[in-house]
Amino acid sequence: MDLVAKKYHVTASQIALAWLLQRSSTMLPIAGTTSVKHLEENVLGATIKLTQEEFDALGKLK
């Protein structure tokens, strides 16, 4: 996950949110936040479009 995060210059948490949003159009992850900065990071995670290869590889992580 860290390699994908580095590619997009974002955090691993943002990649996780992007993966969850790309996984299902009927699922809405609710991410907690403790600051405005954290909220802004979560919102940016929703703008990331993973390639199919990245999506599949992340789905195999345990």
mmCIF file of the N, C-alpha and C atoms, coordinates in Angstrom:
data_MODEL
# 
_entry.id   MODEL 
# 
loop_
_atom_site.group_PDB 
_atom_site.id 
_atom_site.type_symbol 
_atom_site.label_atom_id 
_atom_site.label_alt_id 
_atom_site.label_comp_id 
_atom_site.label_asym_id 
_atom_site.label_entity_id 
_atom_site.label_seq_id 
_atom_site.pdbx_PDB_ins_code 
_atom_site.Cartn_x 
_atom_site.Cartn_y 
_atom_site.Cartn_z 
_atom_site.occupancy 
_atom_site.B_iso_or_equiv 
_atom_site.pdbx_formal_charge 
_atom_site.auth_seq_id 
_atom_site.auth_comp_id 
_atom_site.auth_asym_id 
_atom_site.auth_atom_id 
_atom_site.pdbx_PDB_model_num 
ATOM 1   N N  . MET A 1 1  ? 0.817   -1.181 0.000   1.00 0.00 ? 1  MET A N  1 
ATOM 2   C CA . MET A 1 1  ? 0.000   0.000  0.000   1.00 0.00 ? 1  MET A CA 1 
ATOM 3   C C  . MET A 1 1  ? 0.866   1.252  0.000   1.00 0.00 ? 1  MET A C  1 
ATOM 4   N N  . ASP A 1 2  ? 2.007   1.175  0.703   1.00 0.00 ? 2  ASP A N  1 
ATOM 5   C CA . ASP A 1 2  ? 2.870   2.344  0.782   1.00 0.00 ? 2  ASP A CA 1 
ATOM 6   C C  . ASP A 1 2  ? 3.418   2.763  -0.581  1.00 0.00 ? 2  ASP A C  1 
ATOM 7   N N  . LEU A 1 3  ? 3.712   1.793  -1.446  1.00 0.00 ? 3  LEU A N  1 
ATOM 8   C CA . LEU A 1 3  ? 4.213   2.141  -2.775  1.00 0.00 ? 3  LEU A CA 1 
ATOM 9   C C  . LEU A 1 3  ? 3.168   2.882  -3.594  1.00 0.00 ? 3  LEU A C  1 
ATOM 10  N N  . VAL A 1 4  ? 1.921   2.453  -3.485  1.00 0.00 ? 4  VAL A N  1 
ATOM 11  C CA . VAL A 1 4  ? 0.835   3.125  -4.204  1.00 0.00 ? 4  VAL A CA 1 
ATOM 12  C C  . VAL A 1 4  ? 0.641   4.527  -3.621  1.00 0.00 ? 4  VAL A C  1 
ATOM 13  N N  . ALA A 1 5  ? 0.700   4.653  -2.315  1.00 0.00 ? 5  ALA A N  1 
ATOM 14  C CA . ALA A 1 5  ? 0.555   5.955  -1.673  1.00 0.00 ? 5  ALA A CA 1 
ATOM 15  C C  . ALA A 1 5  ? 1.656   6.904  -2.126  1.00 0.00 ? 5  ALA A C  1 
ATOM 16  N N  . LYS A 1 6  ? 2.881   6.400  -2.210  1.00 0.00 ? 6  LYS A N  1 
ATOM 17  C CA . LYS A 1 6  ? 3.993   7.243  -2.676  1.00 0.00 ? 6  LYS A CA 1 
ATOM 18  C C  . LYS A 1 6  ? 3.773   7.681  -4.118  1.00 0.00 ? 6  LYS A C  1 
ATOM 19  N N  . LYS A 1 7  ? 3.259   6.784  -4.950  1.00 0.00 ? 7  LYS A N  1 
ATOM 20  C CA . LYS A 1 7  ? 3.013   7.114  -6.358  1.00 0.00 ? 7  LYS A CA 1 
ATOM 21  C C  . LYS A 1 7  ? 2.059   8.300  -6.476  1.00 0.00 ? 7  LYS A C  1 
ATOM 22  N N  . TYR A 1 8  ? 1.038   8.323  -5.643  1.00 0.00 ? 8  TYR A N  1 
ATOM 23  C CA . TYR A 1 8  ? 0.030   9.381  -5.700  1.00 0.00 ? 8  TYR A CA 1 
ATOM 24  C C  . TYR A 1 8  ? 0.339   10.548 -4.761  1.00 0.00 ? 8  TYR A C  1 
ATOM 25  N N  . HIS A 1 9  ? 1.439   10.437 -4.001  1.00 0.00 ? 9  HIS A N  1 
ATOM 26  C CA . HIS A 1 9  ? 1.846   11.471 -3.037  1.00 0.00 ? 9  HIS A CA 1 
ATOM 27  C C  . HIS A 1 9  ? 0.761   11.717 -1.995  1.00 0.00 ? 9  HIS A C  1 
ATOM 28  N N  . VAL A 1 10 ? 0.232   10.619 -1.462  1.00 0.00 ? 10 VAL A N  1 
ATOM 29  C CA . VAL A 1 10 ? -0.817  10.684 -0.441  1.00 0.00 ? 10 VAL A CA 1 
ATOM 30  C C  . VAL A 1 10 ? -0.481  9.696  0.665   1.00 0.00 ? 10 VAL A C  1 
ATOM 31  N N  . THR A 1 11 ? -1.339  9.615  1.669   1.00 0.00 ? 11 THR A N  1 
ATOM 32  C CA . THR A 1 11 ? -1.124  8.685  2.777   1.00 0.00 ? 11 THR A CA 1 
ATOM 33  C C  . THR A 1 11 ? -1.745  7.320  2.459   1.00 0.00 ? 11 THR A C  1 
ATOM 34  N N  . ALA A 1 12 ? -1.306  6.324  3.212   1.00 0.00 ? 12 ALA A N  1 
ATOM 35  C CA . ALA A 1 12 ? -1.887  4.989  3.060   1.00 0.00 ? 12 ALA A CA 1 
ATOM 36  C C  . ALA A 1 12 ? -3.376  5.010  3.400   1.00 0.00 ? 12 ALA A C  1 
ATOM 37  N N  . SER A 1 13 ? -3.766  5.835  4.362   1.00 0.00 ? 13 SER A N  1 
ATOM 38  C CA . SER A 1 13 ? -5.189  5.957  4.717   1.00 0.00 ? 13 SER A CA 1 
ATOM 39  C C  . SER A 1 13 ? -6.008  6.476  3.546   1.00 0.00 ? 13 SER A C  1 
ATOM 40  N N  . GLN A 1 14 ? -5.450  7.418  2.808   1.00 0.00 ? 14 GLN A N  1 
ATOM 41  C CA . GLN A 1 14 ? -6.162  7.944  1.643   1.00 0.00 ? 14 GLN A CA 1 
ATOM 42  C C  . GLN A 1 14 ? -6.307  6.866  0.571   1.00 0.00 ? 14 GLN A C  1 
ATOM 43  N N  . ILE A 1 15 ? -5.286  6.034  0.404   1.00 0.00 ? 15 ILE A N  1 
ATOM 44  C CA . ILE A 1 15 ? -5.375  4.939  -0.565  1.00 0.00 ? 15 ILE A CA 1 
ATOM 45  C C  . ILE A 1 15 ? -6.434  3.941  -0.110  1.00 0.00 ? 15 ILE A C  1 
ATOM 46  N N  . ALA A 1 16 ? -6.486  3.653  1.180   1.00 0.00 ? 16 ALA A N  1 
ATOM 47  C CA . ALA A 1 16 ? -7.500  2.735  1.693   1.00 0.00 ? 16 ALA A CA 1 
ATOM 48  C C  . ALA A 1 16 ? -8.906  3.268  1.426   1.00 0.00 ? 16 ALA A C  1 
ATOM 49  N N  . LEU A 1 17 ? -9.115  4.554  1.649   1.00 0.00 ? 17 LEU A N  1 
ATOM 50  C CA . LEU A 1 17 ? -10.430 5.150  1.360   1.00 0.00 ? 17 LEU A CA 1 
ATOM 51  C C  . LEU A 1 17 ? -10.746 5.080  -0.131  1.00 0.00 ? 17 LEU A C  1 
ATOM 52  N N  . ALA A 1 18 ? -9.754  5.379  -0.960  1.00 0.00 ? 18 ALA A N  1 
ATOM 53  C CA . ALA A 1 18 ? -9.965  5.313  -2.411  1.00 0.00 ? 18 ALA A CA 1 
ATOM 54  C C  . ALA A 1 18 ? -10.345 3.898  -2.830  1.00 0.00 ? 18 ALA A C  1 
ATOM 55  N N  . TRP A 1 19 ? -9.665  2.901  -2.251  1.00 0.00 ? 19 TRP A N  1 
ATOM 56  C CA . TRP A 1 19 ? -9.962  1.505  -2.587  1.00 0.00 ? 19 TRP A CA 1 
ATOM 57  C C  . TRP A 1 19 ? -11.386 1.138  -2.175  1.00 0.00 ? 19 TRP A C  1 
ATOM 58  N N  . LEU A 1 20 ? -11.771 1.529  -0.960  1.00 0.00 ? 20 LEU A N  1 
ATOM 59  C CA . LEU A 1 20 ? -13.132 1.218  -0.492  1.00 0.00 ? 20 LEU A CA 1 
ATOM 60  C C  . LEU A 1 20 ? -14.187 1.861  -1.386  1.00 0.00 ? 20 LEU A C  1 
ATOM 61  N N  . LEU A 1 21 ? -13.971 3.104  -1.768  1.00 0.00 ? 21 LEU A N  1 
ATOM 62  C CA . LEU A 1 21 ? -14.941 3.798  -2.620  1.00 0.00 ? 21 LEU A CA 1 
ATOM 63  C C  . LEU A 1 21 ? -15.001 3.189  -4.011  1.00 0.00 ? 21 LEU A C  1 
ATOM 64  N N  . GLN A 1 22 ? -13.866 2.737  -4.515  1.00 0.00 ? 22 GLN A N  1 
ATOM 65  C CA . GLN A 1 22 ? -13.833 2.127  -5.846  1.00 0.00 ? 22 GLN A CA 1 
ATOM 66  C C  . GLN A 1 22 ? -14.413 0.713  -5.824  1.00 0.00 ? 22 GLN A C  1 
ATOM 67  N N  . ARG A 1 23 ? -14.385 0.083  -4.672  1.00 0.00 ? 23 ARG A N  1 
ATOM 68  C CA . ARG A 1 23 ? -14.857 -1.303 -4.530  1.00 0.00 ? 23 ARG A CA 1 
ATOM 69  C C  . ARG A 1 23 ? -16.356 -1.428 -4.753  1.00 0.00 ? 23 ARG A C  1 
ATOM 70  N N  . SER A 1 24 ? -17.121 -0.450 -4.283  1.00 0.00 ? 24 SER A N  1 
ATOM 71  C CA . SER A 1 24 ? -18.571 -0.554 -4.388  1.00 0.00 ? 24 SER A CA 1 
ATOM 72  C C  . SER A 1 24 ? -19.197 0.833  -4.448  1.00 0.00 ? 24 SER A C  1 
ATOM 73  N N  . SER A 1 25 ? -20.100 1.007  -5.387  1.00 0.00 ? 25 SER A N  1 
ATOM 74  C CA . SER A 1 25 ? -20.788 2.302  -5.494  1.00 0.00 ? 25 SER A CA 1 
ATOM 75  C C  . SER A 1 25 ? -21.918 2.424  -4.473  1.00 0.00 ? 25 SER A C  1 
ATOM 76  N N  . THR A 1 26 ? -22.216 1.331  -3.777  1.00 0.00 ? 26 THR A N  1 
ATOM 77  C CA . THR A 1 26 ? -23.287 1.379  -2.778  1.00 0.00 ? 26 THR A CA 1 
ATOM 78  C C  . THR A 1 26 ? -22.756 1.400  -1.350  1.00 0.00 ? 26 THR A C  1 
ATOM 79  N N  . MET A 1 27 ? -21.438 1.380  -1.202  1.00 0.00 ? 27 MET A N  1 
ATOM 80  C CA . MET A 1 27 ? -20.835 1.417  0.128   1.00 0.00 ? 27 MET A CA 1 
ATOM 81  C C  . MET A 1 27 ? -20.286 2.816  0.373   1.00 0.00 ? 27 MET A C  1 
ATOM 82  N N  . LEU A 1 28 ? -20.507 3.310  1.579   1.00 0.00 ? 28 LEU A N  1 
ATOM 83  C CA . LEU A 1 28 ? -19.980 4.617  1.942   1.00 0.00 ? 28 LEU A CA 1 
ATOM 84  C C  . LEU A 1 28 ? -19.205 4.493  3.246   1.00 0.00 ? 28 LEU A C  1 
ATOM 85  N N  . PRO A 1 29 ? -17.873 4.477  3.154   1.00 0.00 ? 29 PRO A N  1 
ATOM 86  C CA . PRO A 1 29 ? -17.087 4.389  4.379   1.00 0.00 ? 29 PRO A CA 1 
ATOM 87  C C  . PRO A 1 29 ? -17.229 5.684  5.186   1.00 0.00 ? 29 PRO A C  1 
ATOM 88  N N  . ILE A 1 30 ? -17.321 5.552  6.480   1.00 0.00 ? 30 ILE A N  1 
ATOM 89  C CA . ILE A 1 30 ? -17.409 6.716  7.357   1.00 0.00 ? 30 ILE A CA 1 
ATOM 90  C C  . ILE A 1 30 ? -16.090 6.797  8.116   1.00 0.00 ? 30 ILE A C  1 
ATOM 91  N N  . ALA A 1 31 ? -15.283 7.738  7.716   1.00 0.00 ? 31 ALA A N  1 
ATOM 92  C CA . ALA A 1 31 ? -13.960 7.891  8.322   1.00 0.00 ? 31 ALA A CA 1 
ATOM 93  C C  . ALA A 1 31 ? -14.027 8.900  9.460   1.00 0.00 ? 31 ALA A C  1 
ATOM 94  N N  . GLY A 1 32 ? -13.493 8.516  10.598  1.00 0.00 ? 32 GLY A N  1 
ATOM 95  C CA . GLY A 1 32 ? -13.440 9.439  11.721  1.00 0.00 ? 32 GLY A CA 1 
ATOM 96  C C  . GLY A 1 32 ? -12.364 10.483 11.494  1.00 0.00 ? 32 GLY A C  1 
ATOM 97  N N  . THR A 1 33 ? -12.508 11.597 12.159  1.00 0.00 ? 33 THR A N  1 
ATOM 98  C CA . THR A 1 33 ? -11.513 12.652 12.022  1.00 0.00 ? 33 THR A CA 1 
ATOM 99  C C  . THR A 1 33 ? -11.399 13.425 13.324  1.00 0.00 ? 33 THR A C  1 
ATOM 100 N N  . THR A 1 34 ? -10.212 13.905 13.600  1.00 0.00 ? 34 THR A N  1 
ATOM 101 C CA . THR A 1 34 ? -9.987  14.675 14.818  1.00 0.00 ? 34 THR A CA 1 
ATOM 102 C C  . THR A 1 34 ? -9.561  16.101 14.530  1.00 0.00 ? 34 THR A C  1 
ATOM 103 N N  . SER A 1 35 ? -9.421  16.435 13.252  1.00 0.00 ? 35 SER A N  1 
ATOM 104 C CA . SER A 1 35 ? -8.991  17.785 12.899  1.00 0.00 ? 35 SER A CA 1 
ATOM 105 C C  . SER A 1 35 ? -9.463  18.128 11.487  1.00 0.00 ? 35 SER A C  1 
ATOM 106 N N  . VAL A 1 36 ? -9.429  19.403 11.171  1.00 0.00 ? 36 VAL A N  1 
ATOM 107 C CA . VAL A 1 36 ? -9.798  19.850 9.826   1.00 0.00 ? 36 VAL A CA 1 
ATOM 108 C C  . VAL A 1 36 ? -8.817  19.277 8.806   1.00 0.00 ? 36 VAL A C  1 
ATOM 109 N N  . LYS A 1 37 ? -7.529  19.238 9.160   1.00 0.00 ? 37 LYS A N  1 
ATOM 110 C CA . LYS A 1 37 ? -6.529  18.689 8.252   1.00 0.00 ? 37 LYS A CA 1 
ATOM 111 C C  . LYS A 1 37 ? -6.840  17.235 7.922   1.00 0.00 ? 37 LYS A C  1 
ATOM 112 N N  . HIS A 1 38 ? -7.213  16.466 8.927   1.00 0.00 ? 38 HIS A N  1 
ATOM 113 C CA . HIS A 1 38 ? -7.542  15.052 8.718   1.00 0.00 ? 38 HIS A CA 1 
ATOM 114 C C  . HIS A 1 38 ? -8.783  14.928 7.835   1.00 0.00 ? 38 HIS A C  1 
ATOM 115 N N  . LEU A 1 39 ? -9.769  15.772 8.046   1.00 0.00 ? 39 LEU A N  1 
ATOM 116 C CA . LEU A 1 39 ? -10.971 15.779 7.204   1.00 0.00 ? 39 LEU A CA 1 
ATOM 117 C C  . LEU A 1 39 ? -10.603 16.074 5.752   1.00 0.00 ? 39 LEU A C  1 
ATOM 118 N N  . GLU A 1 40 ? -9.736  17.053 5.550   1.00 0.00 ? 40 GLU A N  1 
ATOM 119 C CA . GLU A 1 40 ? -9.318  17.400 4.188   1.00 0.00 ? 40 GLU A CA 1 
ATOM 120 C C  . GLU A 1 40 ? -8.579  16.234 3.533   1.00 0.00 ? 40 GLU A C  1 
ATOM 121 N N  . GLU A 1 41 ? -7.753  15.518 4.301   1.00 0.00 ? 41 GLU A N  1 
ATOM 122 C CA . GLU A 1 41 ? -7.065  14.342 3.767   1.00 0.00 ? 41 GLU A CA 1 
ATOM 123 C C  . GLU A 1 41 ? -8.064  13.265 3.359   1.00 0.00 ? 41 GLU A C  1 
ATOM 124 N N  . ASN A 1 42 ? -9.084  13.058 4.174   1.00 0.00 ? 42 ASN A N  1 
ATOM 125 C CA . ASN A 1 42 ? -10.113 12.066 3.840   1.00 0.00 ? 42 ASN A CA 1 
ATOM 126 C C  . ASN A 1 42 ? -10.830 12.438 2.550   1.00 0.00 ? 42 ASN A C  1 
ATOM 127 N N  . VAL A 1 43 ? -11.164 13.690 2.393   1.00 0.00 ? 43 VAL A N  1 
ATOM 128 C CA . VAL A 1 43 ? -11.863 14.147 1.185   1.00 0.00 ? 43 VAL A CA 1 
ATOM 129 C C  . VAL A 1 43 ? -10.981 13.932 -0.040  1.00 0.00 ? 43 VAL A C  1 
ATOM 130 N N  . LEU A 1 44 ? -9.694  14.220 0.073   1.00 0.00 ? 44 LEU A N  1 
ATOM 131 C CA . LEU A 1 44 ? -8.794  14.000 -1.058  1.00 0.00 ? 44 LEU A CA 1 
ATOM 132 C C  . LEU A 1 44 ? -8.687  12.520 -1.422  1.00 0.00 ? 44 LEU A C  1 
ATOM 133 N N  . GLY A 1 45 ? -8.841  11.654 -0.441  1.00 0.00 ? 45 GLY A N  1 
ATOM 134 C CA . GLY A 1 45 ? -8.829  10.220 -0.726  1.00 0.00 ? 45 GLY A CA 1 
ATOM 135 C C  . GLY A 1 45 ? -9.937  9.813  -1.689  1.00 0.00 ? 45 GLY A C  1 
ATOM 136 N N  . ALA A 1 46 ? -11.029 10.537 -1.643  1.00 0.00 ? 46 ALA A N  1 
ATOM 137 C CA . ALA A 1 46 ? -12.160 10.234 -2.526  1.00 0.00 ? 46 ALA A CA 1 
ATOM 138 C C  . ALA A 1 46 ? -11.893 10.643 -3.968  1.00 0.00 ? 46 ALA A C  1 
ATOM 139 N N  . THR A 1 47 ? -10.857 11.415 -4.216  1.00 0.00 ? 47 THR A N  1 
ATOM 140 C CA . THR A 1 47 ? -10.565 11.876 -5.575  1.00 0.00 ? 47 THR A CA 1 
ATOM 141 C C  . THR A 1 47 ? -9.563  10.984 -6.296  1.00 0.00 ? 47 THR A C  1 
ATOM 142 N N  . ILE A 1 48 ? -9.002  10.016 -5.585  1.00 0.00 ? 48 ILE A N  1 
ATOM 143 C CA . ILE A 1 48 ? -7.978  9.149  -6.171  1.00 0.00 ? 48 ILE A CA 1 
ATOM 144 C C  . ILE A 1 48 ? -8.636  8.025  -6.963  1.00 0.00 ? 48 ILE A C  1 
ATOM 145 N N  . LYS A 1 49 ? -8.207  7.844  -8.199  1.00 0.00 ? 49 LYS A N  1 
ATOM 146 C CA . LYS A 1 49 ? -8.706  6.760  -9.042  1.00 0.00 ? 49 LYS A CA 1 
ATOM 147 C C  . LYS A 1 49 ? -7.564  5.770  -9.249  1.00 0.00 ? 49 LYS A C  1 
ATOM 148 N N  . LEU A 1 50 ? -7.674  4.622  -8.609  1.00 0.00 ? 50 LEU A N  1 
ATOM 149 C CA . LEU A 1 50 ? -6.657  3.584  -8.725  1.00 0.00 ? 50 LEU A CA 1 
ATOM 150 C C  . LEU A 1 50 ? -6.771  2.869  -10.062 1.00 0.00 ? 50 LEU A C  1 
ATOM 151 N N  . THR A 1 51 ? -5.631  2.421  -10.584 1.00 0.00 ? 51 THR A N  1 
ATOM 152 C CA . THR A 1 51 ? -5.689  1.587  -11.788 1.00 0.00 ? 51 THR A CA 1 
ATOM 153 C C  . THR A 1 51 ? -6.285  0.241  -11.390 1.00 0.00 ? 51 THR A C  1 
ATOM 154 N N  . GLN A 1 52 ? -6.723  -0.530 -12.353 1.00 0.00 ? 52 GLN A N  1 
ATOM 155 C CA . GLN A 1 52 ? -7.274  -1.854 -12.069 1.00 0.00 ? 52 GLN A CA 1 
ATOM 156 C C  . GLN A 1 52 ? -6.223  -2.745 -11.422 1.00 0.00 ? 52 GLN A C  1 
ATOM 157 N N  . GLU A 1 53 ? -4.987  -2.638 -11.882 1.00 0.00 ? 53 GLU A N  1 
ATOM 158 C CA . GLU A 1 53 ? -3.910  -3.448 -11.317 1.00 0.00 ? 53 GLU A CA 1 
ATOM 159 C C  . GLU A 1 53 ? -3.668  -3.088 -9.847  1.00 0.00 ? 53 GLU A C  1 
ATOM 160 N N  . GLU A 1 54 ? -3.657  -1.787 -9.535  1.00 0.00 ? 54 GLU A N  1 
ATOM 161 C CA . GLU A 1 54 ? -3.479  -1.344 -8.151  1.00 0.00 ? 54 GLU A CA 1 
ATOM 162 C C  . GLU A 1 54 ? -4.646  -1.808 -7.290  1.00 0.00 ? 54 GLU A C  1 
ATOM 163 N N  . PHE A 1 55 ? -5.854  -1.639 -7.809  1.00 0.00 ? 55 PHE A N  1 
ATOM 164 C CA . PHE A 1 55 ? -7.056  -2.052 -7.079  1.00 0.00 ? 55 PHE A CA 1 
ATOM 165 C C  . PHE A 1 55 ? -7.004  -3.531 -6.746  1.00 0.00 ? 55 PHE A C  1 
ATOM 166 N N  . ASP A 1 56 ? -6.676  -4.355 -7.732  1.00 0.00 ? 56 ASP A N  1 
ATOM 167 C CA . ASP A 1 56 ? -6.609  -5.804 -7.525  1.00 0.00 ? 56 ASP A CA 1 
ATOM 168 C C  . ASP A 1 56 ? -5.513  -6.181 -6.528  1.00 0.00 ? 56 ASP A C  1 
ATOM 169 N N  . ALA A 1 57 ? -4.353  -5.571 -6.644  1.00 0.00 ? 57 ALA A N  1 
ATOM 170 C CA . ALA A 1 57 ? -3.235  -5.878 -5.746  1.00 0.00 ? 57 ALA A CA 1 
ATOM 171 C C  . ALA A 1 57 ? -3.566  -5.484 -4.308  1.00 0.00 ? 57 ALA A C  1 
ATOM 172 N N  . LEU A 1 58 ? -4.185  -4.346 -4.127  1.00 0.00 ? 58 LEU A N  1 
ATOM 173 C CA . LEU A 1 58 ? -4.563  -3.909 -2.781  1.00 0.00 ? 58 LEU A CA 1 
ATOM 174 C C  . LEU A 1 58 ? -5.631  -4.826 -2.192  1.00 0.00 ? 58 LEU A C  1 
ATOM 175 N N  . GLY A 1 59 ? -6.498  -5.331 -3.035  1.00 0.00 ? 59 GLY A N  1 
ATOM 176 C CA . GLY A 1 59 ? -7.537  -6.245 -2.571  1.00 0.00 ? 59 GLY A CA 1 
ATOM 177 C C  . GLY A 1 59 ? -6.989  -7.570 -2.071  1.00 0.00 ? 59 GLY A C  1 
ATOM 178 N N  . LYS A 1 60 ? -5.768  -7.902 -2.460  1.00 0.00 ? 60 LYS A N  1 
ATOM 179 C CA . LYS A 1 60 ? -5.147  -9.152 -2.025  1.00 0.00 ? 60 LYS A CA 1 
ATOM 180 C C  . LYS A 1 60 ? -4.326  -8.993 -0.757  1.00 0.00 ? 60 LYS A C  1 
ATOM 181 N N  . LEU A 1 61 ? -4.155  -7.772 -0.280  1.00 0.00 ? 61 LEU A N  1 
ATOM 182 C CA . LEU A 1 61 ? -3.385  -7.539 0.941   1.00 0.00 ? 61 LEU A CA 1 
ATOM 183 C C  . LEU A 1 61 ? -4.138  -8.062 2.154   1.00 0.00 ? 61 LEU A C  1 
ATOM 184 N N  . LYS A 1 62 ? -3.387  -8.525 3.126   1.00 0.00 ? 62 LYS A N  1 
ATOM 185 C CA . LYS A 1 62 ? -4.001  -9.017 4.362   1.00 0.00 ? 62 LYS A CA 1 
ATOM 186 C C  . LYS A 1 62 ? -3.537  -8.209 5.527   1.00 0.00 ? 62 LYS A C  1 
# 
